[in-house]
Amino acid sequence: MRIENVPVKTQKKPSAGTWLEFWETHAKKTASKCSVIGCESRAEVGAQVFKPSMGPTSIYIVPLCPTHAALVKEPFDVAESVTLVLANK
């Protein structure tokens, strides 16, 4: 599925902890590697993303490596099996 990072200036802070901890809690999984297809780097951040086809109305958290988390206005693909966690849970 195609996703894109939320611009830094519009990102929200998690209510407690980090976004990666938020994702692990709500997905009931432990983040290991980056969610981007073909990337083998370790997931170090919970990134705020949206589906470009739907616009930034629904913001999700996914585990990404720092390189992919830093991409701006550049959509990328994650596996359909990646758990998207709504940021407003």
N, CA, C and O atoms as a printed pandas DataFrame, in Angstrom:
     atom_number atom_name residue_name chain_id  residue_number  x_coord  y_coord  z_coord
0              1         N          MET        A               1    0.849   -1.165    0.000
1              2        CA          MET        A               1    0.000    0.000    0.000
2              3         C          MET        A               1    0.893    1.225    0.000
3              4         O          MET        A               1    1.984    1.204    0.570
4              5         N          ARG        A               2    0.447    2.263   -0.620
5              6        CA          ARG        A               2    1.225    3.497   -0.743
6              7         C          ARG        A               2    0.901    4.428    0.423
7              8         O          ARG        A               2   -0.262    4.682    0.737
8              9         N          ILE        A               3    1.967    4.932    1.059
9             10        CA          ILE        A               3    1.810    5.882    2.157
10            11         C          ILE        A               3    2.785    7.044    1.967
11            12         O          ILE        A               3    3.702    6.983    1.148
12            13         N          GLU        A               4    2.563    8.096    2.741
13            14        CA          GLU        A               4    3.433    9.274    2.696
14            15         C          GLU        A               4    3.544    9.838    4.107
15            16         O          GLU        A               4    2.579    9.795    4.871
16            17         N          ASN        A               5    4.702   10.362    4.454
17            18        CA          ASN        A               5    4.886   10.958    5.772
18            19         C          ASN        A               5    4.096   12.254    5.913
19            20         O          ASN        A               5    3.972   13.028    4.964
20            21         N          VAL        A               6    3.570   12.474    7.102
21            22        CA          VAL        A               6    2.918   13.734    7.430
22            23         C          VAL        A               6    4.027   14.785    7.547
23            24         O          VAL        A               6    5.058   14.514    8.164
24            25         N          PRO        A               7    3.837   15.988    6.964
25            26        CA          PRO        A               7    4.861   17.027    7.100
26            27         C          PRO        A               7    5.167   17.317    8.566
27            28         O          PRO        A               7    4.262   17.350    9.400
28            29         N          VAL        A               8    6.436   17.526    8.871
29            30        CA          VAL        A               8    6.897   17.723   10.252
30            31         C          VAL        A               8    6.125   18.837   10.947
31            32         O          VAL        A               8    5.767   18.693   12.116
32            33         N          LYS        A               9    5.861   19.938   10.261
33            34        CA          LYS        A               9    5.206   21.074   10.909
34            35         C          LYS        A               9    3.764   20.780   11.327
35            36         O          LYS        A               9    3.208   21.519   12.140
36            37         N          THR        A              10    3.148   19.731   10.799
37            38        CA          THR        A              10    1.775   19.394   11.187
38            39         C          THR        A              10    1.686   18.135   12.045
39            40         O          THR        A              10    0.589   17.693   12.387
40            41         N          GLN        A              11    2.840   17.554   12.395
41            42        CA          GLN        A              11    2.827   16.347   13.219
42            43         C          GLN        A              11    2.436   16.667   14.656
43            44         O          GLN        A              11    2.705   17.750   15.175
44            45         N          LYS        A              12    1.794   15.689   15.273
45            46        CA          LYS        A              12    1.382   15.808   16.670
46            47         C          LYS        A              12    2.337   15.023   17.554
47            48         O          LYS        A              12    3.057   14.142   17.084
48            49         N          LYS        A              13    2.333   15.349   18.828
49            50        CA          LYS        A              13    3.122   14.622   19.821
50            51         C          LYS        A              13    2.254   13.500   20.394
51            52         O          LYS        A              13    1.042   13.668   20.529
52            53         N          PRO        A              14    2.858   12.359   20.733
53            54        CA          PRO        A              14    2.076   11.295   21.372
54            55         C          PRO        A              14    1.667   11.730   22.781
55            56         O          PRO        A              14    2.349   12.542   23.408
56            57         N          SER        A              15    0.580   11.199   23.262
57            58        CA          SER        A              15    0.093   11.572   24.595
58            59         C          SER        A              15    1.053   11.101   25.691
59            60         O          SER        A              15    1.128   11.718   26.753
60            61         N          ALA        A              16    1.777   10.024   25.442
61            62        CA          ALA        A              16    2.780    9.521   26.393
62            63         C          ALA        A              16    3.776    8.663   25.624
63            64         O          ALA        A              16    3.413    8.003   24.650
64            65         N          GLY        A              17    5.018    8.673   26.057
65            66        CA          GLY        A              17    6.026    7.837   25.410
66            67         C          GLY        A              17    6.352    8.308   24.003
67            68         O          GLY        A              17    6.299    9.501   23.703
68            69         N          THR        A              18    6.694    7.345   23.139
69            70        CA          THR        A              18    7.033    7.650   21.751
70            71         C          THR        A              18    5.979    7.067   20.828
71            72         O          THR        A              18    5.168    6.239   21.241
72            73         N          TRP        A              19    5.996    7.505   19.577
73            74        CA          TRP        A              19    5.048    6.949   18.617
74            75         C          TRP        A              19    5.345    5.474   18.352
75            76         O          TRP        A              19    4.427    4.706   18.064
76            77         N          LEU        A              20    6.610    5.068   18.444
77            78        CA          LEU        A              20    6.924    3.653   18.251
78            79         C          LEU        A              20    6.323    2.818   19.380
79            80         O          LEU        A              20    5.776    1.743   19.134
80            81         N          GLU        A              21    6.424    3.306   20.610
81            82        CA          GLU        A              21    5.789    2.618   21.747
82            83         C          GLU        A              21    4.275    2.587   21.575
83            84         O          GLU        A              21    3.636    1.578   21.874
84            85         N          PHE        A              22    3.704    3.680   21.099
85            86        CA          PHE        A              22    2.265    3.767   20.824
86            87         C          PHE        A              22    1.868    2.682   19.820
87            88         O          PHE        A              22    0.888    1.966   20.022
88            89         N          TRP        A              23    2.653    2.570   18.718
89            90        CA          TRP        A              23    2.346    1.573   17.697
90            91         C          TRP        A              23    2.433    0.166   18.286
91            92         O          TRP        A              23    1.543   -0.652   18.055
92            93         N          GLU        A              24    3.491   -0.126   19.042
93            94        CA          GLU        A              24    3.658   -1.461   19.616
94            95         C          GLU        A              24    2.515   -1.804   20.566
95            96         O          GLU        A              24    2.043   -2.941   20.584
96            97         N          THR        A              25    2.072   -0.840   21.347
97            98        CA          THR        A              25    0.972   -1.070   22.285
98            99         C          THR        A              25   -0.323   -1.384   21.552
99           100         O          THR        A              25   -1.005   -2.356   21.877
100          101         N          HIS        A              26   -0.661   -0.566   20.567
101          102        CA          HIS        A              26   -1.948   -0.727   19.883
102          103         C          HIS        A              26   -1.942   -1.822   18.819
103          104         O          HIS        A              26   -2.979   -2.433   18.559
104          105         N          ALA        A              27   -0.788   -2.078   18.202
105          106        CA          ALA        A              27   -0.696   -3.153   17.213
106          107         C          ALA        A              27   -0.512   -4.508   17.895
107          108         O          ALA        A              27   -0.721   -5.560   17.290
108          109         N          LYS        A              28   -0.109   -4.458   19.187
109          110        CA          LYS        A              28    0.178   -5.676   19.944
110          111         C          LYS        A              28    1.270   -6.495   19.256
111          112         O          LYS        A              28    1.205   -7.721   19.166
112          113         N          LYS        A              29    2.286   -5.751   18.771
113          114        CA          LYS        A              29    3.432   -6.352   18.094
114          115         C          LYS        A              29    4.686   -5.613   18.534
115          116         O          LYS        A              29    4.607   -4.523   19.102
116          117         N          THR        A              30    5.834   -6.203   18.272
117          118        CA          THR        A              30    7.108   -5.544   18.512
118          119         C          THR        A              30    7.687   -5.143   17.167
119          120         O          THR        A              30    7.805   -5.970   16.264
120          121         N          ALA        A              31    8.045   -3.876   17.035
121          122        CA          ALA        A              31    8.631   -3.401   15.785
122          123         C          ALA        A              31   10.038   -3.968   15.644
123          124         O          ALA        A              31   10.813   -3.976   16.600
124          125         N          SER        A              32   10.357   -4.434   14.458
125          126        CA          SER        A              32   11.707   -4.939   14.226
126          127         C          SER        A              32   12.328   -4.205   13.039
127          128         O          SER        A              32   13.202   -3.356   13.216
128          129         N          LYS        A              33   11.874   -4.534   11.830
129          130        CA          LYS        A              33   12.471   -3.855   10.686
130          131         C          LYS        A              33   11.506   -2.830   10.090
131          132         O          LYS        A              33   10.304   -2.850   10.352
132          133         N          CYS        A              34   12.068   -1.945    9.290
133          134        CA          CYS        A              34   11.303   -0.892    8.625
134          135         C          CYS        A              34   10.162   -1.517    7.818
135          136         O          CYS        A              34   10.316   -2.594    7.242
136          137         N          SER        A              35    9.025   -0.834    7.783
137          138        CA          SER        A              35    7.840   -1.340    7.090
138          139         C          SER        A              35    7.885   -1.167    5.578
139          140         O          SER        A              35    7.048   -1.729    4.872
140          141         N          VAL        A              36    8.848   -0.398    5.066
141          142        CA          VAL        A              36    8.931   -0.139    3.625
142          143         C          VAL        A              36    9.394   -1.392    2.897
143          144         O          VAL        A              36   10.366   -2.033    3.298
144          145         N          ILE        A              37    8.699   -1.730    1.839
145          146        CA          ILE        A              37    9.030   -2.918    1.049
146          147         C          ILE        A              37   10.473   -2.827    0.567
147          148         O          ILE        A              37   10.877   -1.832   -0.034
148          149         N          GLY        A              38   11.244   -3.878    0.839
149          150        CA          GLY        A              38   12.627   -3.961    0.395
150          151         C          GLY        A              38   13.645   -3.354    1.342
151          152         O          GLY        A              38   14.847   -3.518    1.135
152          153         N          CYS        A              39   13.197   -2.660    2.369
153          154        CA          CYS        A              39   14.127   -2.061    3.329
154          155         C          CYS        A              39   14.395   -3.065    4.449
155          156         O          CYS        A              39   13.461   -3.606    5.041
156          157         N          GLU        A              40   15.648   -3.304    4.729
157          158        CA          GLU        A              40   16.039   -4.248    5.773
158          159         C          GLU        A              40   16.538   -3.548    7.037
159          160         O          GLU        A              40   16.973   -4.206    7.982
160          161         N          SER        A              41   16.475   -2.208    7.056
161          162        CA          SER        A              41   16.954   -1.451    8.222
162          163         C          SER        A              41   16.019   -1.634    9.405
163          164         O          SER        A              41   14.846   -1.976    9.254
164          165         N          ARG        A              42   16.570   -1.398   10.582
165          166        CA          ARG        A              42   15.791   -1.522   11.819
166          167         C          ARG        A              42   14.791   -0.377   11.941
167          168         O          ARG        A              42   15.118    0.772   11.643
168          169         N          ALA        A              43   13.585   -0.687   12.375
169          170        CA          ALA        A              43   12.576    0.337   12.647
170          171         C          ALA        A              43   12.933    1.010   13.958
171          172         O          ALA        A              43   12.944    0.366   15.007
172          173         N          GLU        A              44   13.224    2.298   13.905
173          174        CA          GLU        A              44   13.624    3.023   15.105
174          175         C          GLU        A              44   12.609    4.080   15.513
175          176         O          GLU        A              44   12.678    4.615   16.620
176          177         N          VAL        A              45   11.671    4.384   14.631
177          178        CA          VAL        A              45   10.678    5.417   14.939
178          179         C          VAL        A              45    9.286    4.965   14.527
179          180         O          VAL        A              45    9.118    4.158   13.612
180          181         N          GLY        A              46    8.307    5.497   15.215
181          182        CA          GLY        A              46    6.923    5.350   14.796
182          183         C          GLY        A              46    6.595    6.605   13.993
183          184         O          GLY        A              46    6.514    7.701   14.547
184          185         N          ALA        A              47    6.409    6.441   12.705
185          186        CA          ALA        A              47    6.210    7.591   11.829
186          187         C          ALA        A              47    4.721    7.876   11.625
187          188         O          ALA        A              47    3.899    6.962   11.556
188          189         N          GLN        A              48    4.402    9.154   11.531
189          190        CA          GLN        A              48    3.038    9.586   11.235
190          191         C          GLN        A              48    2.892    9.641    9.713
191          192         O          GLN        A              48    3.605   10.380    9.034
192          193         N          VAL        A              49    1.964    8.853    9.195
193          194        CA          VAL        A              49    1.790    8.736    7.746
194          195         C          VAL        A              49    0.315    8.843    7.381
195          196         O          VAL        A              49   -0.568    8.764    8.235
196          197         N          PHE        A              50    0.077    9.026    6.072
197          198        CA          PHE        A              50   -1.290    8.994    5.547
198          199         C          PHE        A              50   -1.265    8.327    4.185
199          200         O          PHE        A              50   -0.210    8.181    3.567
200          201         N          LYS        A              51   -2.443    7.923    3.725
201          202        CA          LYS        A              51   -2.568    7.324    2.400
202          203         C          LYS        A              51   -2.812    8.469    1.413
203          204         O          LYS        A              51   -3.834    9.148    1.517
204          205         N          PRO        A              52   -1.895    8.707    0.449
205          206        CA          PRO        A              52   -2.062    9.819   -0.480
206          207         C          PRO        A              52   -3.394    9.794   -1.225
207          208         O          PRO        A              52   -3.942   10.848   -1.548
208          209         N          SER        A              53   -3.914    8.611   -1.497
209          210        CA          SER        A              53   -5.179    8.504   -2.219
210          211         C          SER        A              53   -6.351    9.041   -1.402
211          212         O          SER        A              53   -7.393    9.382   -1.963
212          213         N          MET        A              54   -6.186    9.119   -0.073
213          214        CA          MET        A              54   -7.260    9.588    0.792
214          215         C          MET        A              54   -6.962   10.959    1.399
215          216         O          MET        A              54   -7.828   11.556    2.040
216          217         N          GLY        A              55   -5.748   11.455    1.201
217          218        CA          GLY        A              55   -5.369   12.732    1.800
218          219         C          GLY        A              55   -5.080   12.565    3.282
219          220         O          GLY        A              55   -5.278   11.487    3.843
220          221         N          PRO        A              56   -4.613   13.634    3.914
221          222        CA          PRO        A              56   -4.185   13.534    5.317
222          223         C          PRO        A              56   -5.322   13.638    6.340
223          224         O          PRO        A              56   -5.123   14.169    7.432
224          225         N          THR        A              57   -6.503   13.138    5.995
225          226        CA          THR        A              57   -7.616   13.191    6.947
226          227         C          THR        A              57   -7.467   12.145    8.041
227          228         O          THR        A              57   -7.877   12.385    9.177
228          229         N          SER        A              58   -6.899   11.007    7.729
229          230        CA          SER        A              58   -6.644    9.957    8.719
230          231         C          SER        A              58   -5.140    9.759    8.822
231          232         O          SER        A              58   -4.480    9.414    7.842
232          233         N          ILE        A              59   -4.603    9.982   10.019
233          234        CA          ILE        A              59   -3.172    9.844   10.261
234          235         C          ILE        A              59   -2.927    8.517   10.974
235          236         O          ILE        A              59   -3.593    8.190   11.956
236          237         N          TYR        A              60   -1.965    7.767   10.465
237          238        CA          TYR        A              60   -1.623    6.466   11.012
238          239         C          TYR        A              60   -0.183    6.481   11.502
239          240         O          TYR        A              60    0.610    7.335   11.106
240          241         N          ILE        A              61    0.147    5.522   12.370
241          242        CA          ILE        A              61    1.504    5.318   12.843
242          243         C          ILE        A              61    1.993    3.975   12.295
243          244         O          ILE        A              61    1.289    2.969   12.378
244          245         N          VAL        A              62    3.200    3.972   11.738
245          246        CA          VAL        A              62    3.855    2.742   11.275
246          247         C          VAL        A              62    5.318    2.797   11.682
247          248         O          VAL        A              62    5.887    3.884   11.774
248          249         N          PRO        A              63    5.941    1.643   11.929
249          250        CA          PRO        A              63    7.368    1.625   12.262
250          251         C          PRO        A              63    8.222    1.811   11.006
251          252         O          PRO        A              63    8.047    1.102   10.015
252          253         N          LEU        A              64    9.148    2.775   11.060
253          254        CA          LEU        A              64   10.040    3.041    9.938
254          255         C          LEU        A              64   11.473    3.234   10.429
255          256         O          LEU        A              64   11.709    3.511   11.605
256          257         N          CYS        A              65   12.412    3.085    9.517
257          258        CA          CYS        A              65   13.798    3.422    9.802
258          259         C          CYS        A              65   13.927    4.945    9.702
259          260         O          CYS        A              65   13.066    5.594    9.108
260          261         N          PRO        A              66   14.981    5.519   10.270
261          262        CA          PRO        A              66   15.143    6.973   10.213
262          263         C          PRO        A              66   15.191    7.535    8.783
263          264         O          PRO        A              66   14.704    8.637    8.532
264          265         N          THR        A              67   15.774    6.780    7.854
265          266        CA          THR        A              67   15.865    7.251    6.463
266          267         C          THR        A              67   14.494    7.425    5.845
267          268         O          THR        A              67   14.216    8.464    5.247
268          269         N          HIS        A              68   13.625    6.424    5.977
269          270        CA          HIS        A              68   12.284    6.526    5.396
270          271         C          HIS        A              68   11.394    7.483    6.183
271          272         O          HIS        A              68   10.507    8.116    5.610
272          273         N          ALA        A              69   11.620    7.591    7.475
273          274        CA          ALA        A              69   10.825    8.520    8.286
274          275         C          ALA        A              69   11.126    9.966    7.918
275          276         O          ALA        A              69   10.304   10.849    8.166
276          277         N          ALA        A              70   12.286   10.221    7.331
277          278        CA          ALA        A              70   12.682   11.590    6.981
278          279         C          ALA        A              70   12.220   12.020    5.588
279          280         O          ALA        A              70   12.347   13.192    5.235
280          281         N          LEU        A              71   11.689   11.097    4.797
281          282        CA          LEU        A              71   11.248   11.461    3.451
282          283         C          LEU        A              71   10.051   12.403    3.514
283          284         O          LEU        A              71    9.102   12.165    4.261
284          285         N          VAL        A              72   10.104   13.472    2.727
285          286        CA          VAL        A              72    9.030   14.455    2.707
286          287         C          VAL        A              72    8.446   14.539    1.303
287          288         O          VAL        A              72    9.179   14.630    0.318
288          289         N          LYS        A              73    7.122   14.509    1.223
289          290        CA          LYS        A              73    6.407   14.608   -0.062
290          291         C          LYS        A              73    6.892   13.568   -1.064
291          292         O          LYS        A              73    6.979   13.833   -2.263
292          293         N          GLU        A              74    7.201   12.395   -0.556
293          294        CA          GLU        A              74    7.693   11.312   -1.399
294          295         C          GLU        A              74    7.006   10.016   -0.978
295          296         O          GLU        A              74    7.443    9.369   -0.026
296          297         N          PRO        A              75    5.939    9.630   -1.671
297          298        CA          PRO        A              75    5.229    8.404   -1.298
298          299         C          PRO        A              75    6.123    7.173   -1.437
299          300         O          PRO        A              75    7.033    7.141   -2.265
300          301         N          PHE        A              76    5.848    6.166   -0.618
301          302        CA          PHE        A              76    6.569    4.907   -0.693
302          303         C          PHE        A              76    5.602    3.790   -0.352
303          304         O          PHE        A              76    4.505    4.033    0.151
304          305         N          ASP        A              77    6.018    2.568   -0.629
305          306        CA          ASP        A              77    5.132    1.418   -0.459
306          307         C          ASP        A              77    5.517    0.574    0.744
307          308         O          ASP        A              77    6.692    0.303    0.991
308          309         N          VAL        A              78    4.494    0.168    1.485
309          310        CA          VAL        A              78    4.649   -0.788    2.579
310          311         C          VAL        A              78    3.781   -1.994    2.256
311          312         O          VAL        A              78    2.822   -1.888    1.491
312          313         N          ALA        A              79    4.112   -3.121    2.827
313          314        CA          ALA        A              79    3.345   -4.349    2.584
314          315         C          ALA        A              79    1.913   -4.192    3.086
315          316         O          ALA        A              79    1.662   -3.487    4.063
316          317         N          GLU        A              80    1.003   -4.839    2.425
317          318        CA          GLU        A              80   -0.409   -4.811    2.840
318          319         C          GLU        A              80   -0.584   -5.379    4.245
319          320         O          GLU        A              80   -1.557   -5.063    4.930
320          321         N          SER        A              81    0.363   -6.222    4.672
321          322        CA          SER        A              81    0.268   -6.852    5.980
322          323         C          SER        A              81    0.701   -5.935    7.122
323          324         O          SER        A              81    0.531   -6.292    8.288
324          325         N          VAL        A              82    1.257   -4.760    6.813
325          326        CA          VAL        A              82    1.693   -3.828    7.861
326          327         C          VAL        A              82    0.476   -3.284    8.607
327          328         O          VAL        A              82   -0.504   -2.852    8.000
328          329         N          THR        A              83    0.559   -3.316    9.916
329          330        CA          THR        A              83   -0.540   -2.810   10.737
330          331         C          THR        A              83   -0.460   -1.292   10.826
331          332         O          THR        A              83    0.515   -0.736   11.332
332          333         N          LEU        A              84   -1.497   -0.633   10.328
333          334        CA          LEU        A              84   -1.607    0.811   10.460
334          335         C          LEU        A              84   -2.420    1.100   11.718
335          336         O          LEU        A              84   -3.530    0.592   11.874
336          337         N          VAL        A              85   -1.870    1.915   12.612
337          338        CA          VAL        A              85   -2.559    2.249   13.851
338          339         C          VAL        A              85   -2.980    3.713   13.773
339          340         O          VAL        A              85   -2.141    4.593   13.578
340          341         N          LEU        A              86   -4.260    3.971   13.922
341          342        CA          LEU        A              86   -4.732    5.359   13.906
342          343         C          LEU        A              86   -4.067    6.142   15.027
343          344         O          LEU        A              86   -4.010    5.687   16.169
344          345         N          ALA        A              87   -3.567    7.320   14.689
345          346        CA          ALA        A              87   -2.834    8.136   15.661
346          347         C          ALA        A              87   -3.732    8.704   16.737
347          348         O          ALA        A              87   -3.237    9.113   17.787
348          349         N          ASN        A              88   -5.037    8.746   16.514
349          350        CA          ASN        A              88   -5.934    9.351   17.501
350          351         C          ASN        A              88   -6.592    8.328   18.423
351          352         O          ASN        A              88   -7.646    8.609   18.994
352          353         N          LYS        A              89   -5.996    7.154   18.581
353          354        CA          LYS        A              89   -6.539    6.127   19.490
354          355         C          LYS        A              89   -6.419    6.575   20.920
355          356         O          LYS        A              89   -6.820    5.850   21.830
